[in-house]
Amino acid sequence: MNNGKTQRATVYASDSKMLTVLLFRLLPVQILIAAVGTVNGIVSGLFAGNFVGEAAMSAIALYSPIKLLMNALSALLFGGSTILCGRYLGRNQQNKIQSLFSLDIFLAAAAGTVFCLVMIMIGSFDLNTVLIRDDSVRVVFKQYLLGQAVGVLPFFLGRQLSVFLTMRNQINQTTIASLIMIAVNALLNILFVMVMHWGAFGVALAFSLGNWAFFAVQAYYLMRSSYAPRFDLRQASWRDCGQVIKIGLPGAASAIYQSLLGIIVNSLITVYVGSAGLSAFAAADSILCFFWSIPAGMLAVSRMLLSISIGEEDRQTLTDVMRNMFRCFVPLMCVVSVVITLLAEPFTHQFFRDPSAPVYMMTVRAFQILPLSMPLSVICMHFVCYGQVSDKQALIHILSVLDGVICIAAFSALLIPNLGMNGVYIANVLNGVVTLLTVFLYSVLKNHRIPGNMEELMVIPDSFGVSENDRMDLTIRSMDEVVHVAEKVQQFCLEKGLDARRAALAGLAMEEMAGNVVSHGFRKDNKKHSVDIRVVYKNNGVVLRIKDDCKPFDPGERKKSTVPSDPVSNIGIRLVFKIAESVEYQSVLGLNVLSVRI
């Protein structure tokens, strides 16, 4: 019994290591994607403030509600399509991924077109007279709006393309597109604003053409890839439209909640602290929003893996993703929080130079207190995401409302009369504590006991996937282990009641396919590799899943290249295809995943 526990612990450590490597390989790109908007916003603000004037900064501020609405709708499509695409990948339903892609691009194009036309109408006619009294600001805002309208369509399309590129492990292409977008925005601001003096229109147009560059680079790579889905409106799955909206709605609602929260908190600051408090909060937010790209990137990576795990009905990987969040992401955010806290005064000095001014210490305290909420927010964000992918509607909406509005607004109202701006900062930390307690209490209520492990904390239904008794997880690191694993697979099948012939075939298939990975995949580079083996007994049959992080290799394509006149050409692969009921291969986020049903 103890030997079995030791073996499972060793296997888990190896599998978890592979997952951790994958998480951190995907993380930099997702952080960059999350940070692109912030970086471009900083670039636009610098050129508008230094080379155009105060009216341009006012135009950028007036554009914020429109931008927020666009981000909310984009988040709805992005979140819904990412999770649904992950589920289909997990089930290896390639035809549904094609249908989803066509639907997603159509919805994104429709949303972009509508927003573009509305912005052109507002910018071309005096439809904003009621909202903007200052004639000079109104003229500049119209110019800015027309410039931004040029980039609305690629804004929606570009973000959706990044979903399918990342899922197909084309992360380098998305990275290149993001960097090109930032470079185009900066260079065109120099041309349009500093050289050609196009003012606010030039600032907005530079940002828009940056969006077009981001979209064009990704579209180019998608068109070149033979494995990428193709847009065909005739194949669009309109039934998925409701699913995309339902799954992505919490993300859109969160953006709206944050907008409402901003209005409430700004009102409290205005009443109890004054303009100095607003300036301190805005200054800190302009820096912290960049660092918030890190948890946003973490969430994007976990969202993909969680959704794929749901599609595969893989309990182990589902819990491993959340374990890695606690073991890797939360400690990393603790380090980031400490760094921000230590740099509180240097950051403050970028905005305010007089240490004796009240706004100076208010800003310093913001950098010292607000980062403490970041590790707690990582946990809350992941459980909201898990609720989305597993359709736990109650958990999603409770956490979204608490984290988005109620907690911060309530604690701010309670603390700001006595603590001033510190009360607002502390409210953000207390918000994280309350949401964490909510996750725990939700688990207690659903399980009717205190959770004793990650599965219970996540409230994974017993009906999800297969039980530990009906699956076997093993890891292969060398050719010497292949034969022993094949024997264990055969023994597992016999214990589950399969006849001797099918059990022997399962062991033989595992030996051939796993041995092929070790013999060829391990030798194609100088990296250390392992093969994650999972054997699942389900519906009176056995499914062998072989997962590795070697170079992409499709046995089906190799089988097609067999030389008819050579009887030993690819004999192992041909044998597996002959004895198996089905053989399915796909490359998921850079991993080879082969499923063999016996």
Phi, psi and omega in degrees: 000317180294324178297322179296317179296320180296318179298315180297322180295319179295316179298315181299319181298319180291313180299317180297325179296316179299318180294319179298317178300317179297316180302313183281342173286323180278335189300312183304319181294317182292325175295318179298316179299317180294330184273345185303312181299319179295314181298315179294325176296320177296316179300312180298318180296320180295315180290320180294316183288324186267336187237351180246306177135181184297325181297325179292321177295323177296322179296319178297319179295319180292334180283345186305314179300321178294317179298320180297318179294319177297317180296323180295315180292321177296321178296323178298310181292318183295310181295314181297315182289324179298311183293317180293320177297319178298318178299316181293323176297317180299328179266000182058041179262077186297325180296325179288329175296318176300314180295318179296319179301312181298317178297315184296316179295320178298313181296318179296318179294320179296315179297316179296320180295316180298311180298320180298313181295319179297317181293324177294319179297315180295319182286333182272334180237162181279064180270356181250018183299320183294323185278330185239110182278326183286117183298321182293320178292321182297320179295315180295321180296320177299318179295316180297320181295319179295321177295320180290329181300330181298328187256008183292314182300308179293336176300312180290315184291318183299320181291325179290322178298325181297332177299309187284329176294316181294317179299330179269014178065029176263050186289331179297322180294320178293322177298313179299316180299320180294315180293321178296321179301313180296316181296316179298316179300314182294313182294319180288333173295320177299315182291308187286323187265309185281323185267309186267350176056047179274001174063218184298326177298320179295319178299313182291320181295321177299317178297317181296316179291333172297320175298319179296322178295318179300315179293315185296318181297315180293319179297322179298314180293322179296319181292330180281333185284131179282342182264354184282149176292157180244145180283122177211103186299335179293337180264359183298134180267096184291339176294332180287346183301314179296322179294317179301315181294315181298315182289319184276350184301318179302324178295318177292318180298324180300319179296321179291319177300318181296324177295313178298318178300318179300319179297316182295311183295319178299323178294318178296317180297318180299318183287315190261339183240313180106190185297330179298321178294319178297318180295318180295316182295317180294319180297314180295320182295325181296331176272315185294330181297333175292316180291335177292347176295336181292305176296330177296319176293320176302316181295321181298318179295311181297324180301317180296313183290322178296318182292322177295320179297322177297316179297322180279350188054048184257095182298319185296309181294324178303313179286328179298322178299316180289324176297318178295327175300313180291320187276332185244306186292315181296312176301321178299318179291331174297318178296315178300318180297319179296318180299315179298317180298317180292333181263018184304311182289316175301320177297315181299323183294342177288340182249319184229132187258341185265105181297341182277346180287139180304323183296333182296306181291329175298321180288319177301314180297326178299315180289338180273331186255313185304321180299340180296339180279345186297310179299323179293323179293327177301317180295312181299315181299321181290323179287329172296317179297316178300321176298322178295310186289334182257006175062041174266082188298320182298313180298317181302307188287327176297310181293320181297316181290317179298309183288327185279324187224299197301306187297308183295317180296315182293312180294323178296314179298326181284323189263332188296329179299326183259328185255354181065221182296330177301328178297321178293318181295315180296327179301324179294323178290315179298327176302316179296321179295316182295316180294324177294317176296325179296318177301315181295314181294323176301316179295318180298316182294321182285324182269345184063026176193168177289129182298133182257351179206179184294323180299320179288323177297323179277351181054054177282125182298147178298332182282351183279127178067208179240154181288167180299329180289338183257015176217157177224129181245129181221162178226135179247132179239348182208166181294329180300331183276345186297312182297318180296322178294319178300321178295321180293323177297315180298318180294320178300315180297319179295320180295333180272003174095007177287151180290161186301325182295311181294324178296318179294320178296321178298316178296320180294317179298318179296317180298319182292311187285317179292321178297324178296320178296313182295318184292320187251313184295321183292337187263359184280348176209180183262016182271158175276135182230164172213160179245122179269118182253132173227129177245123185239127174263119184206136177053045177060029177217174181234134175245125176260122177246124182243120184235131179217164181250030178277185178298148180306133180211117181256108180301327179298317178293322178295322179298322180294334183274006180300137177277115184304325184281350182253106184292341181259002181293118180051042187296323180295316180293318179297325179296316180298316180296331181284320185271343184271150175290322176204149177228121182233133179235144169205152175259117184239112177053037178088003178252140171277126180235116181242127179243124181239120179258125181254000000 
